[in-house]
């Protein structure tokens, strides 16, 4: 691997030669040794051939130029090619799928940052913020490069010679619109289907939460400033994305419409529609019968059969009679009232104190009454404040006349 300082120095000394070679890569990714020497001679016409050879060898030594494996052809170092194209705004149009993948990476990094805020993992919070900052930088750089590439394609199409057919002149424009602008418009949609604004808005909200959390925790000012700068990147990127797509659309859409208007089929259809509008369909197509897609329009409005059916059913509607049930006196169940002398019950209980199991005591003496009456008496004594009532910790069960009761036995004592 070459020394970066030597490579940068060679670019500084021979920038014109390298820039010319980078432009040649538009036509061919690789070139022969003589082609490279011809470019050097064009920019160093006042020097000797030995100097040309020395410059070429120097570019090979510092790795600006590289030999292709198993051939005698040369290529420009990929890093140098990208660097020079970036400075000269000669980028190739990128892929919308690459931008979509980076947007998905923003979503993942935002999720990790939110998790780090919830669980208090400061290391993950720092890493997620740095990851978002790097993704924002890459997306912003790609948007700028793609915008420059779109403008270059438009200028190239406009400056092409008029002798070329219009479809060949604007072929790259059409491809760029179909492969890049339309997917970007879908991605930049502000609705629920637009991934760009939705994910960036989520990232912006989480970053604002992170800034607020750092202020609450009293973090270092440098950490707060770094997190705030990432949040500013998210806000600026949303505006840049909207402006880039607007510029690309406004640049390519007129050229696309111009091509559509100048196509042979579009011209023929426009001419035929104009004649049909002025003369009518029958007079415009005198030589043959009207096409199969011709339809006669009905000038009279009529109600459909479904509407008539609904209207007739509504006019003849009669509500159904519903017979409500009448009261059957024979079906009434007589309620048998059980009378218990509660004052006598209380005197007997007072004499029997202490009682370890109140419900069992009642069942032994008043087992002839119904279960409901027995339980009513039991609940009344338990709720009374006349005695000291204590519930046992262990539960037990008792079979009454109709039901089995599971309960904690209550002990009855006198108040101290």
C-alpha positions in Angstrom: 0.0 0.0 0.0 1.3 3.4 -0.9 2.1 6.2 1.4 -0.9 8.6 1.7 1.3 11.6 1.9 3.1 10.7 -1.4 -0.2 10.0 -3.1 -1.6 13.4 -2.0 1.6 15.1 -3.1 1.4 13.5 -6.6 -2.2 14.6 -6.9 -1.1 18.2 -6.1 1.7 18.1 -8.6 -0.2 16.4 -11.5 -3.8 17.4 -10.8 -4.5 18.3 -14.4 -3.3 14.9 -15.7 -5.3 13.0 -13.1 -8.4 15.0 -13.7 -8.2 14.3 -17.4 -7.7 10.6 -16.8 -10.8 10.6 -14.5 -12.9 12.1 -17.2 -11.7 9.4 -19.6 -13.1 6.7 -17.2 -16.6 7.9 -18.4 -15.9 6.3 -21.7 -13.7 3.4 -20.6 -12.9 2.1 -17.1 -9.4 1.1 -18.2 -6.9 2.5 -20.7 -3.6 1.6 -22.3 -0.2 2.9 -21.3 0.1 4.9 -24.5 -3.2 6.6 -23.8 -1.9 7.7 -20.3 1.3 9.0 -21.9 -0.8 10.9 -24.5 -2.7 12.7 -21.7 0.6 13.5 -19.9 2.1 14.9 -23.2 -1.0 17.1 -23.7 -0.5 18.8 -20.3 3.3 18.8 -20.4 3.9 19.8 -24.0 7.0 21.8 -23.2 8.9 18.9 -21.6 10.8 16.0 -23.0 9.6 12.4 -23.4 11.8 11.2 -20.5 9.9 13.5 -18.2 6.6 12.1 -19.5 7.8 8.6 -18.6 9.0 9.7 -15.2 5.6 11.3 -14.4 3.8 8.1 -15.4 6.1 6.0 -13.3 5.6 8.3 -10.4 1.8 7.9 -10.6 2.3 4.2 -10.7 4.6 4.2 -7.7 2.3 6.2 -5.4 -0.6 4.0 -6.5 -2.6 6.7 -8.3 -2.6 4.4 -11.3 -2.7 0.6 -11.0 -2.0 -2.2 -13.4 -5.0 -4.5 -14.1 -4.2 -8.1 -13.3 -3.2 -10.3 -16.2 -3.3 -7.3 -18.7 -1.2 -4.4 -19.8 -4.0 -1.9 -19.1 -4.1 0.7 -16.4 -6.9 1.8 -14.1 -7.2 4.7 -11.6 -7.2 3.8 -7.9 -10.8 3.6 -6.7 -10.2 5.9 -3.8 -8.6 8.5 -6.0 -11.4 8.1 -8.6 -14.0 8.8 -6.0 -12.1 11.6 -4.4 -11.5 13.5 -7.7 -15.1 13.0 -8.9 -16.3 14.3 -5.6 -14.2 17.5 -5.9 -15.1 18.0 -9.6 -18.8 17.1 -9.1 -18.5 14.4 -11.8 -20.3 11.7 -9.8 -22.1 8.8 -11.2 -25.8 8.6 -10.2 -26.1 6.4 -7.2 -28.7 3.7 -6.4 -31.9 4.5 -4.5 -31.6 1.0 -2.9 -28.3 2.1 -1.2 -30.1 5.1 0.3 -33.0 2.9 1.4 -30.5 0.5 3.1 -28.9 3.4 5.0 -32.3 4.6 6.1 -33.0 1.2 7.5 -29.7 1.4 9.3 -30.8 4.7 10.8 -33.9 2.9 12.1 -31.8 0.2 13.7 -29.5 2.7 15.3 -32.4 4.7 16.6 -33.9 1.6 18.2 -30.5 0.9 19.9 -30.3 4.5 21.1 -33.8 4.3 22.6 -33.0 1.1 24.4 -29.8 2.6 25.8 -31.9 5.5 27.2 -34.3 3.1 28.9 -31.7 0.8 30.4 -29.1 3.6 31.2 -26.3 2.0 29.1 -24.1 5.0 28.4 -21.6 3.1 26.2 -24.4 1.9 23.9 -25.8 5.5 23.9 -22.5 6.9 22.8 -22.0 4.2 20.1 -25.6 4.6 18.7 -25.2 8.4 18.5 -21.9 8.1 16.7 -23.5 5.6 14.3 -26.4 7.9 13.6 -24.0 10.8 12.9 -22.0 8.7 10.4 -25.2 7.5 8.7 -26.5 11.1 8.5 -23.2 12.2 6.9 -23.2 9.4 4.3 -26.9 10.1 3.4 -26.2 13.8 3.1 -23.1 13.2 0.9 -25.1 10.8 -1.3 -27.9 13.2 -1.7 -25.5 15.9 -2.8 -23.6 13.7 -5.2 -26.8 12.3 -6.7 -28.2 15.9 -7.2 -25.0 16.9 -9.0 -25.2 13.8 -11.1 -28.8 14.6 -12.1 -27.9 18.1 -13.1 -25.0 16.8 -15.1 -27.3 14.3 -17.0 -29.7 17.1 -17.8 -26.9 19.4 -19.1 -25.5 16.6 -21.2 -28.9 15.9 -22.7 -29.6 19.6 -23.4 -26.1 20.1 -25.0 -26.2 17.1 -27.2 -26.3 17.6 -30.9 -29.7 18.1 -32.5 -28.9 15.5 -35.2 -29.4 12.7 -32.6 -32.9 11.3 -32.2 -34.6 12.7 -29.2 -35.1 9.3 -27.6 -31.3 8.7 -27.7 -30.6 12.2 -26.4 -32.9 11.7 -23.4 -32.3 8.0 -22.8 -30.2 8.6 -19.7 -32.7 11.1 -18.4 -35.5 8.6 -18.7 -33.4 5.9 -17.0 -32.5 8.2 -14.2 -36.1 9.3 -13.7 -37.4 5.7 -13.6 -34.5 4.2 -11.6 -33.9 7.0 -9.1 -36.4 9.9 -9.0 -39.6 7.8 -8.8 -38.2 5.5 -6.0 -36.9 8.6 -4.2 -40.3 10.3 -4.4 -41.9 7.2 -2.9 -39.2 7.1 -0.2 -39.6 10.8 0.6 -43.4 10.6 0.9 -44.5 12.3 4.1 -47.3 9.6 4.6 -47.1 6.3 6.4 -45.4 4.6 3.4 -42.5 7.1 3.3 -39.5 5.6 5.1 -37.2 8.7 4.9 -39.2 11.2 6.9 -40.7 8.7 9.2 -37.4 7.2 10.3 -35.6 10.5 10.5 -38.4 12.0 12.6 -38.2 9.0 15.0 -34.4 9.5 15.2 -34.9 13.2 15.8 -37.3 12.6 18.7 -35.0 10.0 20.3 -32.0 12.3 20.0 -34.0 15.2 21.6 -34.7 12.8 24.5 -31.0 11.9 24.7 -30.1 15.6 24.9 -32.6 16.2 27.6 -31.4 13.1 29.5 -27.8 14.4 29.4 -28.9 17.8 30.7 -30.7 16.1 33.6 -27.7 13.9 34.4 -25.4 16.8 34.4 -23.1 15.3 31.7 -20.0 17.1 30.4 -20.7 20.0 28.1 -18.7 18.3 25.3 -21.0 15.3 25.5 -24.1 17.4 25.4 -22.8 19.4 22.5 -21.9 16.3 20.5 -25.4 14.8 21.0 -27.0 18.1 20.1 -25.0 18.3 16.9 -26.3 14.8 15.9 -29.9 16.0 16.5 -29.1 19.1 14.3 -27.8 16.7 11.6 -31.2 14.9 11.6 -33.1 18.1 11.3 -30.9 19.4 8.5 -31.0 16.1 6.6 -34.8 16.1 6.4 -34.7 19.6 4.8 -31.9 18.5 2.5 -33.7 15.4 1.3 -36.8 17.3 0.5 -34.8 20.0 -1.4 -32.8 17.4 -3.3 -35.8 15.4 -4.5 -37.5 18.6 -5.5 -34.5 19.8 -7.5 -34.1 16.4 -9.3 -37.8 16.3 -10.1 -37.9 19.8 -11.4 -34.8 19.2 -13.5 -35.8 15.9 -15.2 -39.6 16.1 -15.4 -39.7 18.8 -18.1 -37.2 16.8 -20.2 -39.3 13.7 -19.7 -42.4 15.5 -20.7 -40.6 17.0 -23.7 -39.7 13.5 -24.9 -43.2 12.3 -24.4 -44.7 15.2 -26.4 -42.2 14.7 -29.3 -42.6 11.0 -29.7 -44.2 9.8 -32.9 -47.0 7.9 -31.2 -47.8 10.9 -28.9 -48.0 13.2 -32.0 -50.3 10.9 -33.8 -52.6 10.4 -30.9 -52.7 14.2 -30.3 -53.6 14.8 -33.9 -56.4 12.2 -33.9 -57.8 13.5 -30.6 -57.9 17.0 -32.0 -59.8 15.9 -35.1 -62.3 13.9 -33.0 -62.9 16.9 -30.7 -63.6 19.2 -33.7 -65.3 16.9 -36.2 -66.6 14.0 -34.2 -65.6 10.3 -34.1 -67.6 9.2 -37.2 -66.3 12.0 -39.5 -62.8 11.6 -38.3 -62.7 7.8 -39.1 -64.3 7.8 -42.6 -62.3 4.9 -44.0 -63.3 2.3 -41.5 -65.7 1.4 -38.8 -65.2 3.0 -35.3 -62.8 1.1 -33.1 -64.0 -1.5 -30.7 -63.5 0.7 -27.7 -66.2 3.2 -28.8 -69.1 3.5 -26.4 -72.5 5.2 -26.8 -73.4 7.4 -23.9 -77.0 7.2 -22.6 -78.6 10.6 -22.4 -81.5 9.5 -20.2 -81.2 8.7 -16.5 -83.1 5.8 -15.0 -83.3 4.1 -11.7 -81.9 0.6 -11.4 -83.9 -2.4 -10.5 -82.2 -2.7 -7.2 -83.4 0.8 -6.2 -86.9 0.1 -7.3 -87.0 -3.1 -5.3 -85.8 -1.3 -2.1 -88.4 1.4 -2.6 -91.3 -1.0 -3.0 -90.2 -3.0 0.1 -90.0 0.2 2.1 -93.6 1.3 1.0 -95.1 -2.1 1.9 -93.2 -2.5 5.2 -95.2 -3.7 8.1 -93.6 -4.3 11.5 -93.8 -7.7 13.0 -96.1 -8.2 16.0 -94.2 -9.5 19.1 -96.4 -11.1 21.8 -95.1 -10.3 25.2 -95.5 -13.1 27.9 -98.3 -12.6 30.4 -97.9 -13.1 34.1 -98.8 -16.6 35.2 -100.1 -16.5 38.8 -100.0 -20.3 39.1 -96.3 -20.2 38.3 -95.5 -17.9 41.2 -93.5 -19.6 43.9 -94.6 -19.0 47.4 -91.8 -17.7 49.6 -91.8 -19.3 53.0 -90.6 -17.1 55.8 -88.7 -18.6 58.7 -88.9 -16.8 62.0 -86.1 -17.2 64.5 -86.1 -15.6 67.9 -82.8 -13.9 67.8 -82.9 -12.6 71.4 -83.1 -16.2 72.6 -80.3 -17.1 70.2 -78.1 -14.4 71.7 -78.8 -15.5 75.3 -77.9 -19.1 74.4 -74.7 -17.9 72.7 -73.9 -15.8 75.8 -74.2 -18.8 78.0 -72.1 -21.1 75.7 -69.2 -18.7 75.4 -66.4 -19.4 74.6 -67.4 -20.9 71.2 -64.6 -22.1 69.0 -66.7 -22.6 65.8 -69.7 -20.4 65.5 -71.1 -21.9 62.3 -70.8 -25.4 63.7 -72.5 -24.3 67.0 -75.4 -22.8 65.0 -75.7 -25.9 62.8 -76.0 -28.1 65.9 -78.8 -26.0 67.5 -80.6 -24.5 64.5 -80.0 -27.1 61.8 -83.7 -27.4 61.1 -83.8 -24.0 59.4 -82.8 -23.4 55.8 -79.2 -22.8 54.7 -79.9 -19.2 53.8 -81.4 -18.4 57.2 -78.6 -20.2 59.0 -76.0 -18.2 57.1 -77.9 -15.0 57.7 -77.8 -15.6 61.4 -74.1 -16.5 61.2 -73.1 -13.3 59.3 -75.2 -11.2 61.7 -73.4 -12.5 64.8 -69.9 -12.1 63.1 -70.6 -8.5 62.1 -71.9 -7.6 65.6 -69.7 -5.8 68.0 -71.4 -7.4 71.1 -68.7 -10.1 71.3 -65.1 -10.5 70.4 -64.8 -12.4 67.1 -61.6 -14.0 66.0 -61.1 -15.9 62.7 -59.0 -19.1 62.7 -56.0 -19.2 60.3 -56.9 -22.7 58.9 -59.9 -23.2 56.7 -62.5 -26.0 57.1 -65.7 -27.1 55.4 -69.2 -28.0 56.7 -72.1 -29.7 54.9 -75.4 -27.9 55.3 -78.8 -29.1 54.0 -78.1 -28.1 50.3 -74.7 -26.7 50.1 -71.2 -27.3 51.4 -69.6 -24.2 53.0 -65.8 -23.8 53.1 -64.8 -21.1 55.7 -62.5 -20.1 58.4 -64.1 -20.9 61.8 -64.9 -17.8 64.0 -64.2 -18.0 67.8 -66.6 -16.1 70.0 -65.4 -14.6 73.3 -66.5 -11.8 75.6 -64.8 -8.5 75.5 -62.1 -8.0 78.0 
